[in-house]
Amino acid sequence: MIAKAYSFALLGLEAIPIRVEVDISGGLPDLVMVGLPDTAVRESRERVRAAIQSAGFYWPVRRLLVNLAPAHIRKEGSGYDLAVAAGILKASGQLESVDLDDYVFAGELSIDGSVRPVRGILAMAASMAAMPHKAFAVSEENVGEALQVTDRVVPLRHLSQTAALRELCQQSAGRQTKWILPTADDDFHDLKADLVQVAGQNQARRALEIAAAGRHNILMTGPPGSGKSLLARCLPSLLPPLSEEEVLSVNRIYSAAGLLNKEKPWIRQRPFRCPHVNLTKTGMIGGGVPFQPGEISLAHCGILYVDEISEMSRPVLESLRQPAEERKITISKSWGTMELPADFQLIGTANPCYCGYSGDRRIACRCTAFEIKRYQNKISGPLMDRIDLRISVPRVEFDSLQFREVTPETSKQVRQRVDQAWQIRREREKKGSWDMQQLQRCLTPAAKDFLARVYDHRGMTARGYGHVLRLARTIGDLEGQEAITAEILAEAVQYRG
C-alpha cells in the first residue's frame, strides 16, 4: 500500500513543499529512504521506529520505501520525522480515520514518541497560504510561532495524538493570536543602555545621533575605558521601532536560525548582534550543514556591533564589504543559490594601537610606529570607505565624571529628533527613488565649491563622494533644512576623516 504525507524543506529562508511517499511491500524487513536525504534525515529511520512503538502502534515487519519528492531538492534536518511516521502509519492501515491530504507535518520525534520543535516554522507557516485546505501539525513548542501567520495550526505533544488529528484540528480552530507591533515606548523600556549614562563625549553623542537618523555605519576609536562600548550599546535606544514588514522579515530569519522558542516566539525589537572577534567567515555570512543564517543576516533591520574590530581576522572583515553596500548576501552551495537579507548597520569600536594608548596624553604608548601602522591597517581601505562616520573617543576628563552642571540628554529625547528625520526621509522617498542627482540638486553654490575643493584635497573616491552627500542629507534632515549648505557639508566631511 502507498501513502502520502506532506512536509516542508527549508532552503535558506524559503520553505519548499515536500511530498513524503511511503510504500510497504514484500521482501526482507528494511527501511529505505531516497530523495537526497542528508545524514540527519537518514538517521530518522531509528527515531521513527522507536517513536512508533513507544506511541502504542506496531512497526510493519516488511520492506518500507520512503521517497522524499521532489528528488532534486536536498533534504536537511530532522523536521521530516513526523511526516515519515504519519506516512508509515497510514500505509500500514493504522490511521484509517485520518486523511493525510488535509495536513502538513513538521516535527522531530524523540524515541519515546514525543514531538520536538524544529526551526524554520515561520517560513513554513507562511507557505501554508498556498494550501488553503490543509492544517499545519507541529510541536506544541512551535505553536506560538506558527500562529503568528496562520490559524490553521494543530499542536502535537506526542505521536499517539496523530490518531485524533481531526478532533485536535477542530479544538484548535480560531486560536490565532496575531502579533502586535511594538511602540516606541515598548522598545525604549526594554533597553538597558541610555545616553544619559554617557559622561562627556559630545562629539561621539552627536555622531551617534546622526548614525541613528540615517542608519550610517560608524567607527569609534579611542583608548580603553573611554566609553566606546557604552556608546555603541546606546545606539538601539535611538532607533525607531520596527515596521510591520520589518518585524516579519526579522522573525523569518530568526525562525530559520532556530532562535525562536515557546517562551519567546516573536522578536519585537531591532536586533543587536555582538559577535566575538574570533568568529569565522561562515559564522559571519552564513553557511554550514544544516544551513544557518550568519550574523549579518541576524542583524537585519538592526545593528551589527563589532567590538575591537581591528582584532577580527581580515577575511571575515572583508566579507562585510559587499553586504554593507548591497544590503543582502548571496550564497552559492552545491545544491543551489540563495539570497538572504542583510540590511544591517555596522558599528565598530577599536583601540588606536596594540596597547591601546597611542595619542593618549596621560599614558605613554608602548608600540612602535610600525606596529601602530600595522594595527590600524587591519581595516582595509575599501571597507573603511563604506564607514560614513569615523570618530575619535578620547579619555573622559575627571570633571565630566563628577561635576555635571547640565544633565545630559536622554536617549528618549534624542530619539524624538531621530524620529523626525526618519519621517522626513520616508516622505521624500514616497515621491520616488532618491538618487545621486537629486542629492546634488540640494547643494547650495557655496556647498558645491567647498565639496570640489575637499574632493581633490582629501583624495576622495566616487563611493566616498556619495557617502558624504548622504551623510550631509541626514544632517540636513536633523536640522530641518531642505538645502545642503557648506556648513552642513563641512560637518559631514569631518566625520569622514
C-alpha positions in Angstrom: 0.0 0.0 0.0 1.2 3.5 -0.8 0.5 6.5 1.5 1.4 10.2 1.1 2.1 12.8 3.8 3.3 16.4 3.4 6.1 18.4 4.9 8.5 21.3 4.1 12.1 21.6 3.1 13.9 24.7 4.4 16.2 26.3 1.9 17.7 29.4 3.5 14.6 31.4 4.4 12.3 29.7 1.9 10.0 26.7 2.7 9.6 24.3 -0.2 6.6 21.8 -0.1 7.8 18.2 0.2 5.7 15.1 -0.5 6.6 12.0 1.6 5.6 8.9 -0.2 5.6 5.6 1.7 5.4 2.2 0.1 5.0 -1.1 2.0 5.8 -4.2 0.0 7.1 -7.7 0.4 10.7 -8.6 1.0 13.2 -8.5 3.8 12.2 -6.1 6.6 14.0 -2.8 5.9 13.5 0.9 5.7 15.0 2.6 2.5 14.9 6.4 2.2 15.5 8.1 -1.1 15.2 11.7 -2.4 18.6 13.3 -1.5 18.3 12.9 2.3 21.2 14.1 4.5 22.6 12.3 7.5 20.0 13.7 9.9 17.2 12.6 7.6 18.6 9.1 7.1 19.0 8.6 10.8 15.3 9.3 11.3 14.7 5.6 10.5 15.7 4.6 14.0 14.0 7.5 15.7 10.8 6.9 13.8 10.9 3.1 14.6 11.3 3.7 18.3 8.7 6.5 18.4 6.0 4.4 16.6 6.5 1.6 19.1 6.5 3.9 22.1 3.3 5.5 20.9 1.4 2.2 21.0 1.5 1.4 17.3 3.2 -1.5 15.7 6.2 -1.4 13.3 5.5 -3.1 10.0 7.8 -6.1 9.6 8.1 -5.6 5.8 10.1 -3.6 3.3 9.4 0.1 3.6 10.4 2.6 0.9 10.2 6.3 1.7 10.6 8.7 -1.1 11.0 12.5 -0.4 9.8 14.3 -3.5 10.9 16.3 -5.4 14.1 14.3 -5.5 16.3 17.1 -6.8 16.0 19.2 -3.6 18.4 18.2 -0.8 16.6 17.4 2.4 18.3 18.5 5.6 17.4 18.3 9.3 15.1 16.3 11.5 11.8 18.0 10.6 10.6 15.2 8.4 10.3 12.7 11.2 6.6 13.4 11.9 5.6 13.2 8.2 7.5 10.0 7.7 5.9 8.4 10.8 2.4 9.5 9.7 3.0 8.1 6.2 4.2 4.7 7.6 1.2 4.5 10.0 -1.2 5.4 7.1 0.4 2.9 4.7 0.2 0.1 7.4 -3.5 0.8 8.0 -3.2 2.2 11.5 -4.6 5.7 10.6 -7.6 4.7 8.6 -9.7 7.5 10.0 -7.2 10.2 9.2 -6.9 11.8 5.7 -3.3 12.9 5.4 -4.1 15.1 2.5 -5.6 17.5 5.0 -2.4 18.1 6.9 1.2 19.2 6.6 3.6 17.9 9.2 6.8 19.4 10.6 8.4 18.0 13.7 11.2 15.9 15.1 10.4 12.7 17.1 12.1 11.5 20.3 12.4 7.8 20.8 9.7 8.0 23.5 7.2 9.3 20.9 7.2 13.0 21.9 7.2 15.6 19.2 10.1 18.1 19.4 10.3 21.6 17.8 12.2 22.4 14.6 13.5 25.6 13.1 12.0 27.5 10.2 8.4 27.1 11.3 7.6 30.8 10.4 8.6 30.3 6.8 6.7 27.1 6.6 3.6 28.6 8.1 3.8 31.5 5.6 3.8 28.9 2.8 0.6 27.4 4.1 -1.2 30.4 2.4 -0.8 28.4 -0.8 -2.5 25.4 0.8 -5.9 26.8 2.0 -7.4 23.3 2.8 -4.5 22.0 4.9 -3.8 22.3 8.6 -0.2 22.6 10.0 0.6 19.9 12.5 3.6 20.9 14.6 5.1 20.5 18.1 3.4 22.3 20.9 6.6 24.4 21.4 6.3 25.7 17.8 2.6 26.6 18.1 3.2 30.2 19.2 5.5 30.9 16.3 3.2 29.3 13.7 0.1 31.1 15.0 1.7 34.5 14.1 0.9 34.0 10.4 -1.8 31.2 10.2 -4.7 30.0 12.4 -4.7 26.5 10.9 -2.3 25.0 13.4 -2.6 21.6 15.2 -0.4 21.2 18.3 1.1 17.8 18.8 2.7 16.7 22.1 3.1 13.0 21.3 2.9 10.8 18.2 0.0 8.9 19.6 -2.2 12.0 19.1 -2.0 11.5 15.3 -4.9 9.1 15.6 -7.1 12.0 16.8 -5.8 14.7 14.3 -9.4 15.7 13.2 -10.5 16.3 16.8 -7.3 18.3 17.6 -7.8 20.4 14.5 -11.4 21.3 15.5 -10.3 22.2 19.0 -7.5 24.5 17.8 -9.6 26.3 15.2 -9.7 30.0 15.6 -6.8 30.1 18.1 -4.8 32.6 16.2 -3.0 35.2 18.4 -1.9 37.9 15.9 1.3 39.6 16.8 1.3 43.3 17.9 3.7 45.8 16.5 5.9 47.4 19.2 5.6 51.1 20.0 8.5 53.4 20.6 7.9 53.2 24.4 7.8 49.4 24.4 11.1 49.3 22.6 12.6 52.0 24.9 11.8 50.4 28.2 13.3 47.1 27.2 16.7 48.7 26.5 19.3 49.0 29.3 21.9 51.4 27.9 20.9 55.1 27.7 22.8 58.2 26.6 22.2 59.8 29.9 24.8 57.4 31.3 27.5 58.7 29.0 29.8 61.3 30.6 31.1 63.9 28.2 31.9 62.7 24.7 29.8 65.4 23.0 31.2 64.7 19.5 30.5 61.0 19.9 27.0 61.7 21.1 26.4 63.9 18.0 27.8 61.3 15.7 25.7 58.6 17.2 22.6 60.7 16.7 23.5 61.2 13.0 24.2 57.5 12.6 20.8 56.6 14.0 19.0 59.2 11.9 20.4 57.9 8.6 21.4 54.3 9.6 25.0 55.1 8.8 27.9 52.9 9.6 30.2 54.3 12.3 33.7 53.5 13.7 34.8 54.8 17.1 38.5 54.7 18.0 39.9 55.5 21.4 41.8 54.2 24.5 40.4 51.6 26.8 37.7 52.8 29.2 36.7 55.9 27.2 33.1 54.8 26.8 33.2 53.3 23.3 31.2 50.1 24.2 28.6 52.1 26.2 28.1 54.5 23.3 27.7 51.5 20.9 25.1 49.9 23.2 23.2 53.1 23.3 22.5 53.1 19.6 19.5 50.7 19.7 17.8 53.2 22.1 17.9 55.9 19.4 16.3 53.9 16.6 12.5 53.9 15.8 10.6 50.6 16.3 10.3 48.0 13.6 7.7 48.4 10.9 5.2 45.6 10.2 7.3 44.5 7.1 10.5 44.6 9.1 9.0 42.6 12.0 8.0 39.8 9.7 11.4 39.8 7.9 13.4 39.7 11.1 11.4 36.9 12.6 11.6 34.8 9.4 15.4 34.9 9.8 15.4 34.1 13.5 12.9 31.2 12.9 15.2 29.7 10.2 18.1 30.0 12.7 16.2 28.2 15.4 16.3 31.2 17.7 12.6 31.4 18.4 11.1 29.2 21.1 7.9 28.7 23.2 8.9 31.4 25.7 10.0 33.9 23.0 8.0 33.1 19.8 8.3 36.6 18.4 11.1 39.2 18.1 9.7 42.7 18.6 12.9 44.8 18.9 15.6 45.7 16.4 18.3 43.1 16.6 21.6 44.0 18.2 24.2 41.4 17.4 27.7 41.5 19.0 29.8 38.6 17.6 33.1 37.6 19.1 36.2 38.7 17.3 37.2 35.0 16.7 34.0 34.5 14.6 34.6 32.5 11.4 33.7 33.7 7.9 30.9 31.1 7.8 29.5 32.4 11.1 29.5 36.0 9.7 27.9 35.4 6.3 26.0 32.1 6.9 26.5 28.5 5.8 27.2 25.1 7.4 25.2 21.9 7.4 22.4 22.3 8.0 22.5 25.9 6.7 22.4 28.6 9.3 22.0 32.4 8.7 25.1 34.4 9.6 25.5 37.3 11.9 25.0 39.8 9.1 21.5 38.3 8.4 20.7 38.0 12.1 21.4 41.8 12.3 19.0 42.6 9.5 17.0 45.8 10.3 19.2 46.2 13.3 22.8 46.7 14.4 26.0 44.6 13.9 28.3 45.7 16.7 32.0 44.5 16.3 33.9 45.3 19.4 37.7 45.5 18.9 37.1 45.4 15.2 40.9 45.5 14.5 41.3 42.1 16.2 38.9 40.4 13.9 40.5 38.4 11.1 41.0 40.2 7.7 38.9 37.7 5.6 35.9 38.0 8.0 36.1 41.8 7.9 36.4 41.8 4.1 33.2 39.6 3.9 31.3 42.7 5.2 32.1 44.8 2.1 29.5 43.6 -0.3 26.6 43.2 2.1 27.3 46.6 3.7 26.7 48.2 0.2 24.1 45.9 -1.3 22.1 45.1 1.9 21.9 41.5 1.0 24.2 38.4 0.8 24.1 35.8 -2.0 25.4 32.3 -1.1 26.1 29.6 -3.6 26.0 26.0 -2.4 26.5 22.7 -4.2 22.7 22.3 -4.4 21.8 25.8 -5.4 22.0 29.6 -4.7 20.1 31.5 -2.0 19.8 35.2 -1.3 19.5 36.4 2.3 18.7 39.9 3.6 21.5 41.7 5.3 20.3 45.3 5.8 22.4 45.9 8.9 24.0 49.0 10.4 27.7 48.4 11.3 29.1 49.9 14.4 32.7 49.2 15.2 35.0 50.1 18.1 38.7 49.9 18.2 41.8 50.9 20.1 44.3 53.1 18.3 47.1 50.5 18.7 48.0 47.2 20.3 48.5 48.6 23.8 45.6 51.0 23.3 47.2 54.3 24.3 48.6 55.8 21.1 47.9 59.5 21.2 46.9 59.4 24.9 48.0 62.4 27.0 48.3 60.5 30.2 49.7 57.1 29.5 52.7 56.5 27.2 52.2 54.2 24.2 54.5 51.2 24.2 54.1 50.4 20.5 56.5 51.4 17.7 55.4 53.5 14.7 55.5 50.3 12.5 53.3 48.4 15.0 50.8 51.3 15.2 50.6 51.4 11.4 50.2 47.7 11.0 47.4 47.6 13.6 45.5 50.4 12.0 45.8 48.9 8.5 43.9 45.8 9.6 40.8 47.6 8.4 41.2 47.8 4.6 40.6 51.0 2.6 37.6 49.6 0.7 35.9 48.6 4.0 36.8 51.9 5.6 35.3 53.7 2.6 31.9 52.2 3.5 32.0 53.6 7.0 30.4 57.0 7.0 31.4 58.3 10.4 34.9 57.7 11.9 35.4 59.5 15.2 37.9 59.6 18.0 36.6 58.9 21.5 39.2 60.4 23.9 39.7 59.8 27.6 36.9 61.3 29.7 38.1 64.1 31.9 37.6 63.9 35.7 35.2 66.9 35.8 32.9 65.3 33.3 32.6 62.3 35.6 32.0 64.1 38.9 30.5 67.6 38.3 27.6 67.8 35.8 26.2 71.3 35.7 23.8 70.2 33.0 22.1 66.8 32.9 22.9 65.1 29.5 20.0 64.4 27.1 18.4 61.0 27.5 18.1 58.6 24.6 14.4 59.2 24.5 14.9 63.0 24.0 17.4 62.3 21.2 15.2 59.7 19.6 12.5 62.4 19.1 14.8 64.2 16.7 15.8 60.9 15.0 12.1 60.0 14.5 11.5 63.3 12.8 14.5 62.7 10.5 13.2 59.3 9.6 9.7 60.7 8.9 11.2 63.4 6.6 13.1 60.7 4.7 10.0 58.5 4.3 8.0 61.4 2.9 10.8 62.1 0.5 11.1 58.5 -0.7 7.3 58.3 -1.2 7.8 60.7 -4.1 10.2 58.4 -5.8 13.7 57.0 -5.6 16.3 59.2 -4.2 19.4 59.1 -6.4 22.7 60.9 -6.6 21.4 63.6 -9.0 18.7 64.5 -6.6 21.2 64.8 -3.7 23.4 67.1 -5.8 20.4 69.4 -6.5 20.2 70.0 -2.8 23.7 71.6 -2.7 23.9 75.3 -2.4 26.5 77.1 -4.7 28.8 77.5 -1.7 28.5 73.8 -0.8 29.4 72.8 -4.4 32.6 74.9 -4.3 33.5 73.5 -0.9 32.9 69.9 -2.0 35.0 70.4 -5.1 38.0 71.6 -3.0 37.6 68.7 -0.5 37.3 66.0 -3.2 40.7 66.7 -4.6 42.4 67.7 -1.3 41.4 64.5 0.5 41.7 62.1 -2.4 38.0 61.2 -2.1 36.7 58.2 -4.1 33.5 58.2 -6.1 31.9 56.0 -3.4 33.2 58.3 -0.7 31.7 61.2 -2.5 28.2 59.6 -2.5 28.5 58.7 1.2 29.4 62.3 2.1 26.3 63.5 0.3 24.1 61.0 2.0 25.6 61.9 5.4 25.1 65.6 4.7 21.5 64.8 3.7 20.9 63.2 7.1 22.4 66.1 9.0 20.2 68.4 7.0 17.1 66.3 7.9 18.1 66.5 11.6 18.4 70.3 11.3 15.1 70.5 9.3 16.8 72.1 6.3 16.0 71.1 2.7 19.2 72.6 1.3 22.6 71.2 2.0 24.7 74.1 3.0 28.5 74.4 3.2 28.3 74.3 7.0 26.3 71.0 6.8 28.7 69.6 4.3 31.7 70.6 6.4 30.3 68.6 9.4 29.7 65.6 7.2 33.3 65.8 5.8 34.9 66.0 9.2 33.3 62.6 10.1 34.9 61.0 7.1 38.4 62.0 8.4 
